[in-house]
Amino acid sequence: MPRLAVIQFPGSNCEYETARAARYAGFDVDIVRWTISRDDFHRYDAYILPGGFSYQDRIRSGAIAAKLPVIQYLQEADTLNKPIMGICNGCQILAEAGMIPNLSGEHKVEVALARNIKGQDPHGFVCDWTYVRFVRPEKSMFSSFIDSDMVFPIPVNHGEGRFVVPDTVDLSQCTVALYTDASGTASEKYPITPNGSAQGIAGICNQKGNVFALMPHPERASLLKQIPLWIDSYWAYEKRRSLRLSEDFEGPCMPFFKAMKSAVLAGVSHV
């Protein structure tokens, strides 16, 4: 069974539900502290940085955590093409560590996460359900089980989730997750994009396809019983019609975790 480490930072608060989703996908999961040794760290096959508020989001979300020794170990794992997922605060940490989109291959900061806006005004903290669709899913090991026309209901929970992408950064060779409406139509405008993110971006994979940073929370939509009935999608109605929701039926975002496991077992690299 492949081994996965969920890295717990001071202020993480989604590590247990993230571990549950990864276990359901078939991983042997440990929640490990940010103080883990290099040797112990590299015993794992895959890694997830969970959501939360590492170091109370001081300076910028993820900025302090990105300077810890464990991030150097994570960059070493990246060079070995191990699957690495960052969710919400984990997404912010990966951006601050230069691990997405990493077009240079040198882990230099190329994109940033900024405070939410609505139009040109501050928008504060956003906690809501959204939809995402993947562009060029074939270029990432995390989206290898999905097609570009699939739409996923997924919750957001952040105050600094707005992707800022300089004009010099070309994402045309990367898998990108876009905010959409329930039909899959993307738009940068509110409320489809809830935070003012450039190009309506919800997540970015690195150029190699083994590091995935996503602001919404896939672990909170990994089981069918987590999807609200009012969500306007197949998952809320047709899929539920004949199921007992007290049981753990797979939800829309479980394929991301299962794709991680498949990549580990296959030794897949998207270089």
NORNOR-V643832 format. One record per residue. RES is the residue in one letter. PSI is psi in whole degrees, 0 to 359 (999 if undefined). BURIAL is # if it has 24 or more other C-alpha atoms within 12 Angstrom, else .. D_FIRST is the distance of its C-alpha to the first C-alpha in Angstrom with 1 decimal. Layout:
res->[RES,RES]
psi->[PSI,PSI]
burial->[BURIAL,BURIAL]
d_first->[D_FIRST,D_FIRST]
This chain:
res->[M,P,R,L,A,V,I,Q,F,P,G,S,N,C,E,Y,E,T,A,R,A,A,R,Y,A,G,F,D,V,D,I,V,R,W,T,I,S,R,D,D,F,H,R,Y,D,A,Y,I,L,P,G,G,F,S,Y,Q,D,R,I,R,S,G,A,I,A,A,K,L,P,V,I,Q,Y,L,Q,E,A,D,T,L,N,K,P,I,M,G,I,C,N,G,C,Q,I,L,A,E,A,G,M,I,P,N,L,S,G,E,H,K,V,E,V,A,L,A,R,N,I,K,G,Q,D,P,H,G,F,V,C,D,W,T,Y,V,R,F,V,R,P,E,K,S,M,F,S,S,F,I,D,S,D,M,V,F,P,I,P,V,N,H,G,E,G,R,F,V,V,P,D,T,V,D,L,S,Q,C,T,V,A,L,Y,T,D,A,S,G,T,A,S,E,K,Y,P,I,T,P,N,G,S,A,Q,G,I,A,G,I,C,N,Q,K,G,N,V,F,A,L,M,P,H,P,E,R,A,S,L,L,K,Q,I,P,L,W,I,D,S,Y,W,A,Y,E,K,R,R,S,L,R,L,S,E,D,F,E,G,P,C,M,P,F,F,K,A,M,K,S,A,V,L,A,G,V,S,H,V]
psi->[128,147,134,137,126,117,117,122,162,114,354,143,10,14,326,319,329,317,321,316,318,323,319,326,349,13,150,111,136,140,117,150,159,348,9,147,160,315,316,322,315,4,350,154,339,163,145,133,113,174,168,210,69,130,36,23,29,150,283,155,125,352,318,314,327,347,2,154,327,334,326,319,322,321,325,319,326,318,338,4,29,146,132,123,134,125,124,255,326,324,315,320,316,322,316,334,1,23,351,144,355,49,330,339,10,11,45,146,122,337,167,161,127,175,146,142,159,108,242,6,150,142,352,197,136,125,105,171,140,185,147,154,148,134,131,51,336,347,5,139,339,336,22,344,6,164,162,345,0,141,133,122,136,140,151,153,80,160,344,68,11,111,131,118,112,153,336,350,116,111,13,345,13,151,131,135,130,143,139,175,184,338,352,7,121,149,142,348,149,141,0,310,113,356,6,16,137,131,12,29,130,337,156,137,153,169,329,336,7,356,125,122,120,126,316,169,95,333,339,5,29,340,144,325,350,347,121,146,336,352,131,80,167,323,332,339,285,319,329,346,318,18,151,111,358,344,162,71,147,138,184,332,2,328,332,317,322,327,324,313,316,321,320,313,327,348,36,138,138,25,999]
burial->[.,#,#,#,#,#,#,#,#,#,#,#,#,#,#,#,#,#,#,#,#,#,#,#,#,#,#,#,#,#,#,#,#,#,.,#,.,.,.,.,#,#,.,#,#,#,#,#,#,#,#,#,#,#,#,.,#,.,.,#,#,#,#,#,#,#,.,#,.,#,#,#,#,#,#,.,#,#,#,#,#,#,#,#,#,#,#,#,#,#,#,#,#,#,#,#,#,#,#,#,#,#,#,.,.,.,#,.,#,#,#,#,#,#,#,#,#,.,.,.,.,.,#,.,.,#,.,#,#,#,#,#,#,#,#,#,#,#,#,#,#,#,#,#,#,#,.,.,.,#,#,#,#,#,#,#,#,#,#,#,#,#,#,#,#,.,.,.,.,.,#,.,#,#,#,#,#,#,#,#,#,#,.,#,.,#,#,#,#,#,#,#,#,#,#,#,#,#,#,#,#,#,#,#,#,#,#,#,#,#,#,#,#,#,#,#,#,#,#,#,#,#,#,#,#,#,#,#,.,.,#,.,#,.,#,#,.,.,.,#,.,.,.,.,.,.,.,.,#,#,#,#,#,#,#,#,#,#,#,#,#,#,#,#,.,.,.,#,#,#,.]
d_first->[0.0,3.8,6.5,9.6,13.0,15.8,18.9,21.7,25.2,28.5,29.2,25.8,25.9,23.1,20.1,19.3,19.7,17.6,14.7,15.3,15.2,11.9,10.3,12.2,10.8,7.2,6.2,6.1,9.8,12.7,16.2,17.8,21.6,23.5,24.6,21.3,22.1,21.4,19.5,17.2,16.9,15.8,12.8,10.9,9.9,11.7,14.5,16.6,20.2,21.3,24.8,27.6,30.6,29.6,32.7,34.6,34.7,37.5,39.1,36.8,33.5,30.7,33.3,32.9,29.1,29.1,31.1,28.8,27.3,23.7,24.7,25.6,22.1,20.9,23.4,22.2,18.6,20.6,22.3,19.0,18.4,15.2,15.1,17.2,18.6,21.7,23.0,26.7,27.4,24.3,26.0,29.2,27.6,26.1,29.6,31.3,29.1,30.1,26.6,27.7,29.2,29.6,32.0,33.4,30.1,31.5,30.0,33.4,34.0,34.9,34.6,35.1,34.6,38.0,39.5,39.6,42.9,44.6,47.0,48.4,48.2,45.6,43.4,41.7,38.4,36.9,34.8,34.6,32.8,32.9,31.7,30.0,29.9,28.3,30.5,29.1,25.6,24.9,25.1,22.0,18.3,18.2,20.9,20.0,19.8,23.2,26.8,29.6,31.5,28.9,29.9,27.6,29.1,27.7,29.2,30.6,31.5,33.1,36.4,35.7,33.8,36.4,35.2,38.0,37.7,40.6,42.4,41.4,37.7,36.9,33.8,34.7,31.8,29.1,27.3,29.2,28.8,32.3,33.7,35.4,37.2,35.9,37.0,35.2,38.3,37.7,40.3,40.8,43.1,42.6,41.2,38.8,37.8,38.0,38.3,40.4,37.5,38.8,38.5,36.7,33.5,30.6,27.9,27.7,25.0,25.7,27.4,24.4,22.3,19.3,20.9,21.8,24.3,25.3,28.0,27.4,24.5,21.9,20.1,23.4,23.5,19.9,21.2,24.4,26.1,26.2,28.5,32.2,34.4,36.9,34.5,36.2,33.5,32.0,29.2,31.9,34.0,33.2,29.5,30.4,33.4,32.1,29.0,28.8,27.7,26.9,23.6,20.6,21.3,19.7,22.1,23.2,20.9,17.5,17.4,17.3,14.0,12.6,14.3,12.5,9.1,11.0,12.7,9.8,8.7,12.4,13.5,16.1,19.0,21.9,24.4]
